[in-house]
Amino acid sequence: MLKKCLFPAAGYGTRFLPATKAMPKEMLPIVNKPLIQYGVEEALEAGMDRIAIVTGRGKRAIEDHFDISYELEHQIRGTDKEERLADIRRLIDECTFSYTRQLEMRGLGHAILTGETLIGREPFGVLLADDLCEGEDHGVLKQMARLYEQYHCSIVAVEEVPETEVHKYGVIRGDRLEPGIHRVRDMVEKPAREQAPSNLAIIGRYILTPDIFDILRKTPPGKGDEVQITDALLEQAKAGNVIAYQFRGQRFDCGSVGGFVEATQHFHAQMDD
Ligand code: G1P
């Protein structure tokens, strides 16, 4: 039912400079696979094979990655290296990729609104590639897609974070419906510790209903003078139309150097198994 997944990928990745000076941060590899490829694999597992990517200047490597490389494939055909392209070939065969450019960086909400032209009027997933998630049984997006079939409203993935970290995230307050599932009553983008409504932080996985675009069009810039998806979601939440889901699995904050190193060690150890 959910067919499309939006990847906001226009940000600069300043925390990784100089590595991200000429290379998109989404192309930084965890071991041998770019961050965004992990994300597309997660979307495909959830049944979302229409991949919509909001890019910006200097992001062309992403388009090249999800395209055939005839010369390279010809070069390694019949050798044991061919296997290394098997995963990306599968994604290219099974997904369609479309792109639009965000001309100015005006926040995550603005990036999502820029993607409207690729999404249209249907519910869709949003995946922030620098939150790398390893689901326990299924990927986080698939867990959320299942929940969507039950609730038919917007869903945000959340996890508990230490109080000292709440200022880095959108934070929710909700009424518990089932273990790990809450109806959101309030949400605040990057609150000070004293103002945080809880320690349940939003991580980079969303299912959004398409009315979010109409709300985003009217959402004024908020925290950091940027249009925040958290503020637009609060409008839906006031009508009882947002669920927060404590996913089963582990998340690595690959937007920070510490989380990136942790993810690298984790996935490298798995390869050695
Ligand atoms: C964005 C959202 C924030 C969310 C976070 C998850 O912030 O605005 O609500 O908690 O992603 O990674 P950013 O990390 O882009 O500043």
Residues whose N, C-alpha, C, O or C-beta is under 5 A from the ligand:
A	BS01	G1P	L108 D131 K168 Y169 G170 I202 I203 G204 T230
